[in-house]
């Protein structure tokens, strides 16, 4: 499932332009999920094969099977609590939809970043952190 769906073809063509400020707003896909994530302006938009989808649904599709490594120091993070996740076998490619070494706002009270091998999630919301660690 590491090949982009053909359904993204037309959507990709519509979103291939680069805005005048030099941001990169290309749609990047993995499986049936796509994201436009720009570290320069902070834009993050999530897509399924039929168009925009809820951030939680997209993140679950991309990263839902990742293994929790544990909490990390929040040095330089946009929130005081950071959790690190490792991709399960065959899922590392999901991280390729995100720019590396930039914190991006994934949704209310949730930020994400990657170095290309580990996913970091940060939140100031204690309940969200509890939910992200439940069952791990």
DAKA-V738708 format. One line per field, one symbol per residue. ss: DSSP state (a for helix, b for strand, c for the rest). psi: psi as a letter, one per 20 degrees, with the letter a starting at -180 (. if undefined). burial: 1 if it has 16 or more other ideal C-beta (glycine too) atoms within 10 Angstrom, else 0. A space follows every 10 residues. Layout:
ss: ???
psi: ???
burial: ???
This chain:
ss: cccccccaaa aaaacccccc cccccccbbb ccbbbbbccc cccbbbbbcc bbccaaaaaa aaacccbbbb bbcccccccc cbbbbbcccc caaaaaaccc cccbbbbccb bbbbcccbbb bbcccaaaaa aaaccc
psi: jjpqqhiigh ggghjiqpqh jjqokqppqp cjpqqoooig ijpopqqaij aqrphhgghg ggjhjqppga qqqkojqjri ppppqpqrpi ihhhiiiqqq kpppohapkp qqqqjihqpp ppqioggggg hhipi.
burial: 0001101100 1100000000 0000101111 1111111110 0001111110 0010100110 1110010000 0000001010 1110101000 1101101110 0011111001 1111000111 1110000110 010000
